[in-house]
Structures are given as C-alpha cells and as structure tokens.
Amino acid sequence: MKSEASFIPDGGVTSPKGFLAGAVKAGIKYADKRRLDLGILFSEAPCTAAAVFTTNLVKAAPVLLDQQRLKSGKARAVVMNSGYANACTGAQGMADAIEMTEMTARHTGVSTEDVLAASTGVIGPVFPMERIRTAIPKIKLTVEGGHDIERAIMTTDTVPKEAAVKVGDYTIGGISKGVGMLHPDMATLLCFLTTDANIEAGFLKQALRKAMDISFNMISVDGDGSTNDTVLIMANGMAGGKQITKSSKMADIFQDALNKICIYLAKENARDGEGATKLIEVTVSGAANLKDARLAARTIVGSSLVKTAVHGCDPNWGRVIAAAGRSGAMMEPDKVELEIGGVTLFKDGAPVPFEEKEVAKYLGGKEVSIALNLHLGRAKAMAWGCDLSAEYVKINAEYTT
C-alpha cells in the first residue's frame, strides 16, 4: 500500500494537534545569551512514546534517564538544550538531568516521570544550573514555538531541519539536529517526532525502528558516533480514530509516512554536514541480501577517500569499488557495475571509457548520485552523506574554543 503522506508547508514538530513548544536564551554555554539554547516540547494529552538511543557504551546522563523512564512506554514532555552534552559528568550530571525534568514538570503541570531530557554539545562540562533554573519558568509553550525549539537544539548546524506530513486525519511532525559525529548507527543526533495519530505502543516502537533502519542509520558525515543520540516519537491520539496496530489496515500507511519524514530529516542532516558543500546519495542494488546492501552503501558513503574525491570533483571511481570491497558485503568484482551521475564508469570487472570532464563537472553540483549494482540478487539500499572539506577540520579543531 502506497503512502498517502504529503508534506505540510512550513510544518514542524508542533503541526500535529495538541503539541506545543517554546525556547529561550539561557546562556548555557554562552554567557552573553546570544542564542536560543533551552526548550520544552509538550503534549496537551498523555502520549504513547518510543525511542532509539546511541549504541555508544559512553552514554550521556539524559540518555540513561530516558531509557529508564521510557520503560513505561509513555512520555508527555521533553526538556532539551544545546551547548553542553551533559555526558561524562558523573553523578552531578544525572542529578542535573533529573532536576531539569522536575522543573519542567512543575512548569507544565505533569508528573516528573512523564518528562524526558535531551542534551547536545560539548562533552564534559557541568551545566550552569543557576541559569537553567532561571530560564525554564520563562519558556512559553505555543504552536509557533515549534520553530524556536528546533533552533534551540542546533550546535554546528547551519540551517534548521523540520518537517511535517499529513496522512488522512492525522499528522506526523518532526525536528532534528546533528551535522558532526555523524555515522551509523546514529550520530550526534537529536530527533523528536510527534503525531496526533492513535498508535498502539508495540507498533509505535516497531515502526520507529523500521524507519530508523532506512533513514538515520543510513547517514554518515565523519565516521564518529556520539554519546547523546536520541530519536524519540510521541503519539497523543488527539486526531481520534481507531487505534493503529501492526495488524490494522492503516499500519502500512503510517509506516510509509513515518519513513518519509525520517528520510527527509536524515538527508537534511547529511546535507548540512560540518563543512559540507554537497549531499552524496549512494544506492547499492543487486545485493545478495538487505544486510549486504546496507553494509556496502554505508561503507561507501562513509569513506573519507570517496568524500574527498567528491569534494575535489575527482572521478576517482576506484575508491568507490575499494570501499565496497572492504565493506563485508558479498561481492564478485567481475559482476560489479558502477555509475556516477548516470554515467557508467566500471562494468563486468573492467573500466568503461567515459568523459572525465563531464563527470568532474557533475561532481561539482550540490547533489551527487553514486549507484553500484552488485548483480548478485535483488536487495537494495540507499545511504546519504556529504563531502569532506578543509572546513570540517577547522570546525572541529576549534570546537570547544
């Protein structure tokens, strides 16, 4: 069944019914309070909730707290910040994360157990809690505040990433951030998804995992993974209608819509990669199985040599073949076919003559498509990343200063 989802102009995380948000300039990292850096996402009704977190063994305090609270499968509010990650901060970091949720609970009038926390920024520093205590009561929750809260979680992001899709009587909205320490599985990534659909808890968790596997787990900027990665979805059911379960007729439609918004946001994260000038899309087809297709696609898009070749507009196709060969995917070089921008460069184990200037000119565009057919089966996967530039080095050499 095809998705009936359509994007809503200027849509975002508060597009679904009953969701409000707001943000303030708390000065968490910058004492002069130059930017929005603290916000709250809130539902006017109780929510079913599910999340996927970092696979890093070093987990930030908010991640550990949320993992514990989401065992109930419920949440109603999230307090979030940029500037400091609240990671590797010991007992004090956990105490601060809990206090932030307690203050948010008082501000919104809900139970503390229904409030989650999320942080992004520099690992190590302890929160300036006196600033946060002053700022949280000043957060005004409105529908319009959805755009503000997206800006409040940006770190080295250069543009906001938000979207919403309409599916029949219900809506799915979302925001995301993360343009460095970005690599499968997950990244220095925060993504908050909302829906007013009535979704059964087990199906919501399953749907989120499936959407993650073809979106946020298929992007790479620099090969690093973070301590704070969080993708959360909350469903408040305020659109009404019969509950959607994994066996209902609407299950596939909801899944397709969730996939659509997650892929859109994931691509926007990759496009805005630190120092990036181009979005790279890698399609691997003809794989023996889905696992192999994903392995090859992720390895190619994550290859520093592929990224630098794209940045320099160098049609060095051998780097793509080499990356696929070391990916762990089943591969027979004599069967492989490679295209860049629709131009065949390699086929049946040998180079194919092509106009280098033509391909180099194509690589100079804002979006670069690389297609590899392994000719071993029918499995297919797509991955997204960006070029690797000198600006990336500059950004990360000066990140804490």
C-alpha positions in Angstrom: 0.0 0.0 0.0 1.5 3.3 -1.0 1.9 6.2 1.3 -0.7 8.9 1.2 1.5 11.3 3.1 2.0 14.8 1.8 4.4 17.5 3.2 2.8 20.5 5.0 4.4 23.8 4.0 6.4 25.3 7.0 5.4 22.2 9.0 7.2 21.1 12.1 7.1 19.3 15.4 4.0 21.2 16.6 2.0 20.6 13.5 0.1 17.6 15.0 -2.8 18.5 17.3 -2.0 19.1 20.9 1.7 19.7 20.7 3.3 22.9 21.9 6.8 24.1 22.3 9.0 27.0 23.4 12.6 28.0 23.8 14.7 30.7 25.5 18.2 32.1 25.5 19.5 30.6 28.8 23.2 31.2 28.2 24.1 27.6 28.9 27.4 27.8 27.0 27.5 31.5 26.0 27.3 33.8 29.0 26.1 36.7 26.8 23.0 34.6 25.8 23.4 35.1 22.1 21.2 32.2 21.0 18.3 30.0 21.9 19.6 27.0 23.7 16.9 25.6 26.0 13.5 24.5 25.2 10.5 22.3 26.0 8.3 20.1 23.8 5.0 19.4 25.4 1.8 17.4 24.6 -1.6 18.6 26.0 -2.6 15.0 26.3 -0.8 11.8 27.5 1.4 10.1 24.9 2.5 6.7 23.9 6.2 7.0 23.3 9.2 5.1 21.9 12.8 6.0 21.3 16.1 4.7 19.9 19.3 5.7 21.5 23.1 5.8 20.9 24.9 2.5 20.6 28.0 4.1 22.2 28.9 2.5 25.5 29.5 6.0 26.8 26.1 7.4 27.3 25.1 10.9 28.5 23.0 11.3 31.6 19.8 12.3 29.7 20.1 9.1 27.6 20.4 6.9 30.7 17.5 8.8 32.4 15.3 8.5 29.3 16.0 4.8 28.9 14.8 4.2 32.4 11.6 6.3 32.1 10.6 5.0 28.7 10.2 1.5 30.1 6.6 2.7 30.8 6.1 3.4 27.1 4.8 6.9 28.0 6.1 10.5 27.9 4.5 13.9 27.7 7.3 16.5 27.7 10.9 16.8 26.8 13.3 19.4 28.1 16.2 19.9 25.7 19.3 22.0 25.4 22.4 22.7 23.2 25.8 23.9 24.3 26.7 21.2 26.7 26.1 17.4 26.2 25.8 16.5 30.0 28.0 13.5 29.1 30.9 12.1 31.2 29.6 14.3 34.0 29.2 11.6 36.7 26.6 11.7 39.5 26.3 15.5 39.2 25.3 15.2 35.5 22.5 12.8 36.4 21.3 15.0 39.3 21.2 17.9 36.9 19.2 16.0 34.3 16.7 14.9 36.9 16.4 18.4 38.2 15.7 19.8 34.8 12.8 17.3 34.3 11.5 18.2 37.8 11.5 21.9 36.9 9.8 21.1 33.6 7.2 19.0 35.3 6.3 21.9 37.6 6.2 24.3 34.7 3.9 22.2 32.6 1.8 20.6 35.4 2.6 17.0 34.6 4.3 14.2 36.5 8.1 14.2 36.6 8.1 10.6 35.4 6.5 11.8 32.2 9.3 14.2 31.4 12.3 13.3 29.4 15.6 15.2 28.8 17.9 15.6 25.9 21.2 17.5 25.5 23.8 18.1 22.8 27.1 20.0 22.7 30.5 19.7 24.3 31.2 16.5 26.3 32.5 17.1 29.8 31.4 20.5 31.2 28.8 20.5 34.1 25.7 22.5 33.5 25.4 26.1 34.8 22.2 25.1 36.7 21.6 28.5 38.1 21.0 29.8 34.6 18.7 26.8 33.8 16.7 27.3 37.0 16.1 30.9 36.0 15.3 30.1 32.3 12.8 27.2 32.4 9.9 29.1 34.1 10.3 31.7 31.3 9.6 29.2 28.5 6.2 30.0 26.8 4.6 27.0 25.1 2.9 27.7 21.8 2.3 26.1 18.5 4.6 28.7 16.9 7.3 27.7 19.4 8.0 24.5 17.4 10.3 26.6 15.1 12.1 28.1 18.1 12.8 24.7 19.7 14.4 23.5 16.6 16.9 26.4 16.7 17.5 25.8 20.4 19.0 22.3 19.8 21.3 23.4 16.9 25.1 23.3 17.6 27.2 23.4 14.5 24.1 23.1 12.3 23.8 26.0 9.8 20.1 25.5 9.0 17.1 24.3 10.9 15.7 20.9 10.0 12.0 20.5 10.5 9.1 18.9 8.6 5.5 17.6 8.9 3.4 15.3 6.8 -0.4 14.9 6.6 -1.9 11.4 6.4 -5.7 11.4 6.2 -6.9 12.7 9.5 -3.6 12.7 11.4 -0.2 14.4 11.1 3.4 13.5 11.8 5.8 16.3 12.6 9.5 16.4 13.5 12.7 18.3 14.1 16.3 17.1 14.0 19.9 18.3 14.5 23.3 16.8 14.1 25.9 17.5 11.4 29.1 16.2 13.0 30.0 13.0 14.9 27.5 11.6 12.5 27.7 7.9 11.4 25.6 4.8 11.5 24.4 3.6 13.9 23.1 7.0 14.9 25.2 10.1 15.5 25.5 13.3 17.4 21.8 13.3 16.6 18.7 14.5 18.2 15.4 14.0 16.5 11.9 14.5 18.0 8.9 13.2 16.2 5.3 13.8 17.1 1.9 12.6 15.9 -1.7 13.0 16.8 -2.5 9.5 15.5 -3.8 6.9 17.9 -0.9 4.3 17.9 -0.6 1.2 19.9 2.7 1.2 21.9 4.2 -2.0 20.5 3.6 -1.0 16.9 4.9 2.5 17.5 8.2 1.1 18.8 8.4 -1.3 15.8 7.6 1.4 13.3 10.2 3.7 14.7 12.9 1.1 14.5 12.0 0.3 10.9 12.1 3.9 9.9 15.4 4.4 11.7 17.0 1.5 9.8 16.4 3.2 6.4 17.0 6.8 7.4 19.1 7.9 10.4 21.1 4.6 10.4 22.0 5.2 6.8 23.8 8.6 7.0 27.4 9.4 7.7 29.4 12.6 7.9 32.7 11.7 9.6 32.6 8.2 10.9 32.2 9.1 14.5 29.3 8.3 16.8 28.1 10.3 19.8 27.2 9.8 23.4 23.8 11.6 23.2 22.0 10.2 20.1 18.3 10.2 20.7 15.3 9.7 18.3 12.0 10.0 20.1 8.5 9.7 18.9 5.4 10.7 20.9 1.8 9.9 19.9 -1.1 11.6 21.7 -4.0 10.3 19.7 -5.7 13.7 19.6 -6.7 13.2 15.9 -9.1 10.5 17.1 -9.9 7.4 15.1 -9.4 3.7 15.6 -6.1 2.7 17.2 -3.5 1.7 14.7 -1.8 -1.6 15.4 0.6 -3.8 13.4 -2.3 -5.8 12.1 -4.6 -2.9 11.1 -5.1 -1.7 7.6 -3.6 1.7 8.4 -0.3 0.2 9.6 1.5 0.3 6.3 0.3 3.8 5.6 1.6 5.1 8.9 4.9 3.3 8.4 5.3 4.8 5.0 4.6 8.3 6.3 7.0 7.9 9.2 9.6 6.6 6.8 9.1 9.6 4.5 9.6 12.2 7.2 12.6 10.3 8.8 14.3 10.0 5.4 13.7 13.7 4.7 15.2 14.8 8.0 18.1 12.3 7.8 19.0 13.7 4.3 18.9 17.2 5.6 21.3 16.3 8.4 23.7 14.8 5.9 23.3 17.7 3.5 24.3 20.1 6.4 27.3 18.1 7.5 30.1 20.1 9.1 32.0 21.9 6.3 29.9 20.1 3.6 29.3 21.6 0.2 27.5 18.6 -1.3 25.0 15.9 -0.5 26.1 12.4 -1.6 23.5 9.7 -2.2 24.7 6.1 -2.6 22.4 3.4 -4.0 23.5 -0.2 -3.8 21.4 -2.6 -5.8 21.7 -6.2 -6.8 22.9 -7.3 -3.4 22.5 -10.9 -2.2 20.6 -9.7 0.8 19.5 -6.5 2.5 22.2 -6.7 5.1 24.9 -6.7 2.4 23.2 -3.8 0.5 23.2 -1.7 3.6 26.8 -2.6 4.5 28.1 -1.6 1.1 26.1 1.6 0.9 27.1 2.7 4.4 30.8 1.9 3.8 30.9 3.8 0.5 29.1 6.9 1.9 31.3 6.8 5.0 34.6 6.5 3.1 36.9 9.5 3.7 38.6 8.9 0.3 35.2 8.8 -1.5 34.2 12.0 0.3 37.4 13.9 -0.6 37.2 12.8 -4.2 33.7 14.1 -4.4 34.8 17.4 -2.8 37.6 17.8 -5.3 35.4 16.8 -8.2 37.7 13.9 -9.0 36.0 11.0 -10.7 38.3 8.5 -8.9 35.8 5.6 -9.2 38.4 3.1 -7.8 37.8 4.5 -4.3 34.1 3.5 -4.6 34.9 0.0 -5.7 37.5 -0.4 -3.0 35.1 0.8 -0.3 32.5 -1.7 -1.4 35.1 -4.5 -1.4 36.1 -3.9 2.2 32.5 -3.4 3.4 32.0 -7.1 4.3 29.2 -7.4 1.8 29.3 -10.4 -0.6 30.8 -9.1 -3.9 32.2 -10.6 -7.1 34.2 -7.8 -8.8 33.7 -9.3 -12.3 29.9 -8.7 -11.9 30.0 -5.1 -10.4 28.6 -2.1 -12.3 29.3 1.5 -11.2 27.6 4.7 -12.2 28.2 8.3 -11.1 25.5 10.7 -12.2 24.1 8.2 -14.6 27.5 7.7 -16.4 28.9 4.1 -16.4 32.5 4.0 -15.2 33.0 0.4 -14.4 31.3 -2.8 -15.6 32.0 -6.5 -15.7 35.3 -6.2 -13.8 36.8 -3.6 -16.1 36.8 0.2 -16.6 34.5 1.7 -19.1 35.7 4.7 -21.2 34.0 7.9 -20.2 34.4 11.7 -20.5 36.3 12.7 -17.3 35.4 16.4 -17.7 31.7 15.5 -17.9 31.8 13.5 -14.7 34.0 16.1 -13.0 31.5 18.8 -13.9 28.7 16.7 -12.5 30.6 16.2 -9.2 30.7 20.0 -8.9 27.0 20.1 -8.3 25.2 20.3 -4.9 23.9 16.7 -5.1 26.0 13.7 -6.2 24.5 10.3 -7.0 26.6 7.1 -6.9 25.0 3.8 -8.0 26.6 0.4 -7.5 25.0 -2.7 -8.8 26.5 -5.9 -7.4 24.4 -8.2 -9.8 24.1 -10.9 -7.1 20.5 -10.6 -6.1 17.6 -8.2 -5.7 18.3 -6.4 -2.4 18.7 -2.6 -2.5 19.7 0.1 0.0 20.4 3.8 0.0 22.7 5.9 2.2 23.4 9.6 2.4 26.5 11.6 3.4 28.5 14.6 2.4 31.8 15.6 1.0 34.8 16.1 3.4 36.4 19.5 3.3 39.1 21.5 4.9 36.3 23.5 6.7 35.4 20.3 8.6 38.9 20.2 10.1 38.7 23.8 11.0 35.3 23.5 12.7 36.4 20.5 14.8 39.9 21.8 15.6 38.2 24.8 17.2 35.0 23.2 18.6 35.5 23.8 22.3 37.1 27.2 21.9 
